Amino acid sequence: MSSSGFVPSSGAVPPTGAVPTSVVSPSSASVPPIISVPPAGSAESPFARVVGRLRSAGCVFAEDEARLLLDAAHTPAELAAMVEQRAAGQPLEHILGWAEFHGLRIAVDVGVFVPRRRTELLVRLALDHLRVGAGAVVVDLCCGSGAVAAAVLAAGPAAGAPAAEVHAADVEPRAVRCARRNLAGVGGVGGQVYEGDLYAALPARLRGRVDVLIANAPYVPTGAIDLMPPEARDHEPRLALDGGPDGLAVLRRVVAGAPDWLAPGGCLLLETSRRQAALLLDALARAGLTGRLTASDELDASVLVAAAPSDRGGRREPA
Ligand SMILES: C[S@@+](CC[C@H](N)C(=O)[O-])C[C@H]1O[C@@H](n2cnc3c(N)ncnc32)[C@H](O)[C@@H]1O
């Protein structure tokens, strides 16, 4: 169970093979529904029945999930349906319609990538950079639900790091709709969400003005997708997971375009895996950027931090 109270059930699977424990076993299909009438005289509570059903379906964190489902359902019939969806392997967050991320409740529609706790490292690093230059322009590319952009917007003022403008973009219309809801009015000002392929989605006026450019792009190698937990493999869009043969196809394009969009001295933050870092550092060097890997054991996360030259003539080491 993550500290957010959520099962890391559909946690992004890094291509390192560090696949999180799947919480629902596929063998659960034959188990009968739990919301049946308990035997006469049985003192079994709805909570116990839900826990029993989830457990029999292979849910590792059955009690925590049961509490959330009981809280969310308005009627016994709705509860029964939700529990059966969960037992069939649907991500808990899609059933609830939200995920907890960096202390926020982020709306996550079916068909939209579920934000992972490890991605909070991107938020922490973005806030560190914003503290240095308050009032900055932030872009969250491949934003999915917009969790990262929303967290930066929400935490900025409290962390002493208000961003002047937050922009987010994704190529997937369902993700864009979800992100628009999640960014509306956050931090008092909200953020703008665009639809389109990477930088092509952004307004031209942002070119050369981005102080913090963030991307959690798809980075699972195509061949590793079959090894992911069914919740991710079967319920999240392939476009959100598949990073091509070595997992870096989209990230290389992000890196190649970054120098045109970053402000002088601007910072690029890319979620990646430790295994991919060396290849990505090569790509950064080819784009004229220098970078370093920052890792968090607590979050099981790694982020490549790179900096644009502070003047257009020379290189700058990342802070
Ligand atoms: C791994 S998910 C991450 C979503 C979000 N950043 C997060 O951390 O929750 C990757 C996202 O990239 C989007 N994506 C994939 N290819 C893209 C492209 N060429 N241009 C823009 N977005 C893209 C997918 O639709 C998906 O929402």
The ligand as an SDF file (V2000), in Angstrom:
LIG
                    3D

 27 29  0  0  0  0  0  0  0  0999 V2000
    3.1820    7.4780  -18.9370 C   0  0  0  0  0  0  0  0  0  0  0  0
    1.7780    8.4710  -19.3070 S   0  0  0  0  0  0  0  0  0  0  0  0
    2.0960    9.8060  -18.1540 C   0  0  0  0  0  0  0  0  0  0  0  0
    0.9510   10.7130  -17.9130 C   0  0  0  0  0  0  0  0  0  0  0  0
    1.2270   11.7930  -16.8740 C   0  0  0  0  0  0  0  0  0  0  0  0
    2.3770   12.5830  -17.2390 N   0  0  0  0  0  0  0  0  0  0  0  0
    1.4390   11.1680  -15.5200 C   0  0  0  0  0  0  0  0  0  0  0  0
    2.5700   11.1410  -15.0290 O   0  0  0  0  0  0  0  0  0  0  0  0
    0.4580   10.7130  -14.9250 O   0  0  0  0  0  0  0  0  0  0  0  0
    2.2850    9.1320  -20.8660 C   0  0  0  0  0  0  0  0  0  0  0  0
    1.3120   10.1020  -21.5190 C   0  0  0  0  0  0  0  0  0  0  0  0
    1.9370   10.5240  -22.7400 O   0  0  0  0  0  0  0  0  0  0  0  0
    0.9470   10.7060  -23.7290 C   0  0  0  0  0  0  0  0  0  0  0  0
    1.6170   10.6690  -25.0370 N   0  0  0  0  0  0  0  0  0  0  0  0
    2.1410    9.6060  -25.6720 C   0  0  0  0  0  0  0  0  0  0  0  0
    2.7040    9.9870  -26.8380 N   0  0  0  0  0  0  0  0  0  0  0  0
    2.5320   11.3360  -26.9310 C   0  0  0  0  0  0  0  0  0  0  0  0
    2.8820   12.3170  -27.8970 C   0  0  0  0  0  0  0  0  0  0  0  0
    3.5490   11.9890  -29.0190 N   0  0  0  0  0  0  0  0  0  0  0  0
    2.5520   13.6010  -27.6740 N   0  0  0  0  0  0  0  0  0  0  0  0
    1.8920   13.9540  -26.5220 C   0  0  0  0  0  0  0  0  0  0  0  0
    1.5190   13.0760  -25.5840 N   0  0  0  0  0  0  0  0  0  0  0  0
    1.8370   11.7780  -25.7730 C   0  0  0  0  0  0  0  0  0  0  0  0
   -0.0380    9.5930  -23.4620 C   0  0  0  0  0  0  0  0  0  0  0  0
   -1.3030    9.8870  -24.0170 O   0  0  0  0  0  0  0  0  0  0  0  0
   -0.0320    9.5330  -21.9290 C   0  0  0  0  0  0  0  0  0  0  0  0
   -1.0720   10.3220  -21.4010 O   0  0  0  0  0  0  0  0  0  0  0  0
  1  2  1  0
  2  3  1  0
  2 10  1  0
  3  4  1  0
  4  5  1  0
  5  6  1  0
  5  7  1  0
  7  8  2  0
  7  9  1  0
 10 11  1  0
 11 12  1  0
 11 26  1  0
 12 13  1  0
 13 14  1  0
 13 24  1  0
 14 15  1  0
 14 23  1  0
 15 16  2  0
 16 17  1  0
 17 18  1  0
 17 23  2  0
 18 19  1  0
 18 20  2  0
 20 21  1  0
 21 22  2  0
 22 23  1  0
 24 25  1  0
 24 26  1  0
 26 27  1  0
M  CHG  2   2   1   9  -1
M  END
$$$$
